[in-house]
Amino acid sequence: MSVQITQNDAGVLTLSLQRPDKKNALSLAMYNQLTEALQKASRDPSVKVVVLQGSDSCFSSGNDLKDFLKAGELNADHPTVAFLYQLNAFTKPIVAAVAGLAIGIGTTALLHCDLVYAAPGCRFQMPFSQLGLCPEAASSLLLPQLVGYQRAAQYLLLGEAFDTEQAVAMGLVNQQVDSAALLTFAAEKALQLARLPAEAVQQSKALLRGKIKRKADKVIAAELEVFGDLLKSDACQQQLQGFFTKT
């Protein structure tokens, strides 16, 4: 199993990406695991909070592109697509702990999390255009709302990387935490949330994210339509071939 799933007595469900040999690149199987875990958590009253983390040295290097391309059309049955919609729909708080790489979905998924803590020296990057592709996970909506259009263009059009201090400054990350303490710190914040009245926390999240969530669903669909068309283009295929040659 590439996603380790644990739950404590306080109601904190922890989803740990465990694919160190691939720098926690997300495979189709991992997307299925994450989606199923979130679906079950949404129905289970004993789950109060979800923690999404990698190791204390790597969060995720993004999609496993070779695996991703095997799944065919980007419809509701595609594991990546199902995860994106489930992540946006999730009604309980998500706390993310980020270390090392946070590439592609490793960054855009954080836009759907409620609290994000990161170790020093992380590398956040959304290199979609560099691969001949477009933004995903409603990042074309959520990132400009968070950081403003020009900075979003810097990171989504140019695909420039940014570090933890920049992520904190722009509001993507709540706080920088020492690497050795990161996972424990995130767990403590999740426990703090889990001890609060669950209905109050969930209703508060709904008020905070309700309008954004509805817009994000539509934007995810629009992004996927463009993404699917670009994926078939010669320019994208050339970029992907170059990427696979390097790796």
C-alpha positions as CSV (number, residue, x, y, z in Angstrom):
1,M,0.0,0.0,0.0
2,S,1.4,3.4,-1.0
3,V,-0.9,5.4,1.3
4,Q,-0.8,4.5,5.0
5,I,-4.1,5.2,6.7
6,T,-4.4,5.4,10.5
7,Q,-6.9,6.8,12.9
8,N,-6.5,7.7,16.6
9,D,-9.1,7.7,19.4
10,A,-9.5,11.4,19.1
11,G,-10.9,11.1,15.6
12,V,-7.9,12.2,13.6
13,L,-7.5,10.3,10.4
14,T,-4.0,10.5,8.9
15,L,-3.3,9.8,5.3
16,S,0.5,9.3,4.8
17,L,2.0,9.1,1.3
18,Q,4.5,6.3,1.4
19,R,6.3,5.9,-1.9
20,P,9.8,7.1,-1.1
21,D,11.4,5.5,-4.1
22,K,9.3,7.7,-6.4
23,K,9.4,10.8,-4.1
24,N,5.8,10.1,-3.2
25,A,4.6,10.6,-6.8
26,L,0.9,9.8,-6.9
27,S,0.0,6.6,-8.8
28,L,-3.5,5.7,-9.8
29,A,-3.7,3.2,-7.0
30,M,-2.8,6.0,-4.5
31,Y,-5.5,8.3,-5.9
32,N,-8.0,5.5,-5.5
33,Q,-6.9,5.0,-1.9
34,L,-7.1,8.7,-1.1
35,T,-10.5,9.1,-2.6
36,E,-11.9,6.0,-0.9
37,A,-10.5,7.2,2.4
38,L,-12.0,10.6,2.1
39,Q,-15.4,9.2,1.1
40,K,-15.4,6.9,4.1
41,A,-14.2,9.7,6.4
42,S,-17.0,12.0,5.2
43,R,-19.6,9.3,6.2
44,D,-17.9,8.3,9.5
45,P,-18.9,10.5,12.5
46,S,-15.9,9.2,14.4
47,V,-13.6,11.0,12.0
48,K,-13.3,14.7,13.0
49,V,-10.2,15.8,11.1
50,V,-7.9,14.5,8.3
51,V,-4.2,15.0,8.2
52,L,-2.5,14.7,4.7
53,Q,1.2,14.2,4.8
54,G,4.2,12.6,3.2
55,S,7.4,12.0,5.2
56,D,9.4,14.5,7.1
57,S,11.6,15.0,4.0
58,C,9.2,14.8,1.1
59,F,5.5,15.6,0.5
60,S,4.9,14.7,-3.1
61,S,6.7,15.1,-6.5
62,G,3.3,15.2,-8.2
63,N,1.6,12.8,-10.6
64,D,3.3,9.6,-11.6
65,L,2.9,10.7,-15.3
66,K,3.5,7.3,-16.9
67,D,0.8,5.8,-14.6
68,F,-1.5,8.7,-15.1
69,L,-1.5,8.4,-18.9
70,K,-2.6,4.7,-18.6
71,A,-6.0,5.6,-17.2
72,G,-7.4,7.1,-20.5
73,E,-10.0,9.8,-20.8
74,L,-10.3,12.4,-18.0
75,N,-13.8,11.4,-17.0
76,A,-15.5,10.7,-13.7
77,D,-14.0,7.2,-13.7
78,H,-10.4,8.4,-13.9
79,P,-8.8,8.0,-10.4
80,T,-7.2,11.5,-10.5
81,V,-10.5,13.2,-11.5
82,A,-12.4,11.4,-8.7
83,F,-9.9,12.5,-6.2
84,L,-10.1,16.2,-7.3
85,Y,-13.8,16.3,-6.9
86,Q,-13.8,14.4,-3.6
87,L,-11.1,16.7,-2.2
88,N,-13.2,19.8,-3.1
89,A,-16.3,18.3,-1.7
90,F,-14.8,17.2,1.6
91,T,-16.7,18.9,4.5
92,K,-14.3,18.1,7.4
93,P,-11.1,20.0,8.1
94,I,-7.9,18.9,6.4
95,V,-4.5,19.7,7.9
96,A,-1.5,19.3,5.6
97,A,2.1,18.7,6.6
98,V,4.6,19.5,3.8
99,A,8.3,18.8,3.6
100,G,10.7,18.8,0.6
101,L,9.0,18.6,-2.7
102,A,5.4,19.7,-3.4
103,I,5.1,19.6,-7.2
104,G,2.0,19.8,-9.3
105,I,-0.9,18.3,-7.4
106,G,1.5,18.4,-4.4
107,T,0.9,22.2,-4.4
108,T,-2.6,22.5,-5.9
109,A,-4.1,20.0,-3.3
110,L,-3.0,22.4,-0.6
111,L,-5.4,25.0,-1.9
112,H,-8.2,22.7,-0.7
113,C,-6.7,22.2,2.8
114,D,-7.7,24.2,5.8
115,L,-4.4,24.4,7.6
116,V,-1.0,23.9,6.0
117,Y,2.3,23.6,7.8
118,A,5.6,23.3,6.0
119,A,9.2,22.6,6.8
120,P,12.0,25.0,5.8
121,G,13.3,24.8,2.3
122,C,10.3,23.2,0.6
123,R,10.0,23.5,-3.2
124,F,6.5,24.3,-4.4
125,Q,5.9,24.3,-8.1
126,M,3.1,24.0,-10.6
127,P,4.9,23.3,-13.9
128,F,1.9,22.6,-16.0
129,S,2.7,24.9,-18.9
130,Q,6.2,23.6,-19.0
131,L,4.6,20.2,-19.8
132,G,2.3,21.7,-22.4
133,L,-0.6,21.4,-20.0
134,C,-2.9,23.7,-18.0
135,P,-3.7,24.2,-14.3
136,E,-5.8,21.6,-12.5
137,A,-7.6,21.1,-9.1
138,A,-9.3,24.5,-9.6
139,S,-6.0,26.2,-9.1
140,S,-6.8,28.7,-11.9
141,L,-9.5,29.9,-9.6
142,L,-8.1,29.4,-6.1
143,L,-4.6,30.6,-6.6
144,P,-5.5,34.1,-8.0
145,Q,-8.0,34.5,-5.2
146,L,-5.3,33.7,-2.7
147,V,-2.3,35.5,-4.1
148,G,-3.6,37.9,-6.7
149,Y,-3.5,37.6,-10.5
150,Q,0.0,38.6,-11.3
151,R,1.6,36.3,-8.8
152,A,-0.7,33.4,-9.8
153,A,0.4,34.0,-13.4
154,Q,4.0,33.8,-12.3
155,Y,3.5,30.4,-10.8
156,L,0.9,29.0,-13.2
157,L,2.1,30.5,-16.5
158,L,5.9,30.6,-16.0
159,G,5.7,27.6,-13.6
160,E,8.3,29.2,-11.3
161,A,9.1,27.4,-8.1
162,F,8.8,29.1,-4.7
163,D,10.0,28.2,-1.2
164,T,8.4,27.9,2.2
165,E,9.0,31.5,3.2
166,Q,7.4,32.7,0.1
167,A,4.5,30.3,0.6
168,V,3.9,31.6,4.1
169,A,4.1,35.2,2.9
170,M,1.5,34.6,0.2
171,G,-0.9,32.7,2.6
172,L,-0.6,29.2,1.1
173,V,1.1,28.0,4.2
174,N,0.1,28.9,7.7
175,Q,3.4,28.5,9.4
176,Q,7.0,27.2,8.9
177,V,7.9,24.4,11.3
178,D,11.2,22.8,11.9
179,S,11.5,19.6,9.9
180,A,12.0,17.3,12.9
181,A,8.9,18.7,14.5
182,L,6.7,19.0,11.4
183,L,4.6,15.9,11.6
184,T,4.1,16.1,15.3
185,F,3.1,19.8,15.1
186,A,0.5,19.1,12.4
187,A,-0.8,16.2,14.4
188,E,-1.2,18.5,17.4
189,K,-3.1,21.1,15.4
190,A,-5.4,18.3,14.1
191,L,-6.0,17.1,17.6
192,Q,-6.8,20.7,18.7
193,L,-9.4,20.8,15.9
194,A,-10.7,17.3,16.8
195,R,-11.4,18.4,20.4
196,L,-13.7,21.2,19.3
197,P,-17.5,20.6,18.7
198,A,-17.5,18.8,15.3
199,E,-20.7,20.4,14.0
200,A,-19.4,23.9,14.7
201,V,-16.1,23.2,13.0
202,Q,-17.8,21.7,9.9
203,Q,-20.4,24.4,9.6
204,S,-17.8,27.0,9.9
205,K,-15.8,25.4,7.1
206,A,-19.0,25.3,5.0
207,L,-19.5,29.0,5.5
208,L,-15.8,29.8,4.7
209,R,-15.7,27.6,1.6
210,G,-19.2,27.1,0.4
211,K,-19.3,29.6,-2.4
212,I,-15.8,28.8,-3.4
213,K,-16.5,25.1,-3.4
214,R,-19.4,25.5,-5.9
215,K,-17.3,27.6,-8.2
216,A,-14.4,25.2,-7.9
217,D,-16.4,22.3,-9.1
218,K,-17.2,24.1,-12.3
219,V,-13.6,25.3,-12.8
220,I,-12.3,21.7,-12.2
221,A,-14.5,20.5,-15.0
222,A,-13.4,23.4,-17.3
223,E,-9.8,22.8,-16.5
224,L,-10.1,19.0,-17.2
225,E,-11.7,19.7,-20.6
226,V,-8.8,21.9,-21.7
227,F,-6.3,19.6,-20.0
228,G,-7.6,16.6,-21.9
229,D,-7.3,18.5,-25.2
230,L,-3.8,19.7,-24.5
231,L,-2.7,16.2,-23.5
232,K,-3.4,15.0,-27.0
233,S,-1.5,17.9,-28.7
234,D,1.8,17.4,-30.4
235,A,3.4,20.1,-28.2
236,C,2.4,18.3,-25.0
237,Q,3.5,14.9,-26.3
238,Q,6.9,16.4,-27.2
239,Q,7.3,17.9,-23.7
240,L,6.3,14.7,-22.0
241,Q,8.7,12.7,-24.1
242,G,11.4,15.1,-23.0
243,F,10.4,14.7,-19.4
244,F,10.4,10.9,-19.6
245,T,13.8,11.0,-21.3
246,K,15.2,13.1,-18.4
247,T,13.7,10.8,-15.8
